[in-house]
Amino acid sequence: IALETVRQFARDNPGLDEIRFVLFTDRDLKVYEGALEEILAR
């Protein structure tokens, strides 16, 4: 949900230079990377 919300927010606000996600474990990073790949493939 967070990634899709941020994606939509970025579309609506094209002046953003950077979006950061703070993740605490390598596992969290892998989960987010996989989810982001799926979202961007749509």
Summary of the structure (lengths in Angstrom):
residues: 42
radius of gyration: 11.1
end to end distance: 14.7
largest distance: 30.8
contacts: 67
relative contact order: 0.16
helix: 64%
strand: 0%
